[in-house]
């Protein structure tokens, strides 16, 4: 099990302590640091800026939105970051949702799985640099010959030679078909609202993808990075209550009323009645009641909350369920240091996390971002870090 630090995306402005968090995470043995985007700050620039102060830690997007840039442009961003970091980039991608894709990027949301497949294929071609890039698919035709074309486009290879043809591509996915496709065409799965209880079901989805002709990887070398709040506390009930407003928002307030991929995940987990009630209350503007309608057991199932020994035991259970990385947030550098001391077995040296493949625990992304934020703006930032940044704005 490894640990990733989630930076999320910015609120009204850039946070002033991110460099300290990133450099402390590297000292503490974190394996990776991730940045996100929604409709404000982008996912790549912060990684290049703050990552330039690091030497070992991997730099990943979680997630970069497909509709934010063409596949070729995304490949350019990724190969540039990979060169500048000496081969430490992870390209995490997600389709986002129709409200963002159509409302912010001005593009159609339809056929998200087909678009993802084409997008990844083009990026692979760019990174391989074996031939001029071509794509005959309907979503990202290269060369473009559609309406308005002059007919002068020609296939090109990147001028810059990519550092790694196998730069890892991880995909955010929530629904069964999307998870199966992720196992087929990607190197890792950026999971959200994961529960070890359904590990067997997730395994079925993944195995379907691994078994497809031409699948890149199998279970043995496929990454499963889960965004999860991890809280070391002597008062778990208070922490679960603190997290409920975030889950209420994503159950009842995110996405369109008729298309909420996050709510669908919890429905598949068996919380259909809860989803319906939270959606009803949230839609009526009764947000506090919606939060109270979220049961403790739902929050507990998708978080790791408890005293030090319980957190250690839970981490072992999640690892046994197939998770290879926990992606968490830390409110400050002191928290980064503290989490290493909380969980590293016996040694008390956070550097042992990376060497031994151990895991440290931190306050969850959503709660951590809320601590760093304030009031309504802090809640928005918490939500963004907790969910969007970890790849949950993805197609079912």
Secondary structure, 3 states (H helix, E strand, C coil): CEEEEECCCCCCCCCCCHHHHHHHHHHCCCCEEEECCCCCCCCCHHHHHHHCCCCCCEEEECCEEHHHCCHHHHHHHHHHHHHHCCCCEEEEEECCCHHHHHHCCCCCCCCHHHHHHHHHHHHHHHHHCCCCCCECCCCCCECCCCCCCCCCCCCCCCCCCCCCCCCCEEEECCCHHHHHHHHHHCCEEEEECCCHHHHHHHHHHHHHHHCCCCCCCCHHHCEEEEECCEEECCCHHHHHHHHHHHHHHHHHCCCECCECHHHHHHHHCCCHHHHHHHHHHHHCCCHHHHHHCCCHHHHHHCCEEECHHHHHHHHHHHHHCCCCEEEECCCCHHHHHHHHHHHCCCCCCCCHHHHHCCCCCCCCHHHHHHHHCCHHHHHHHHHHHHCHHHCCCCCC
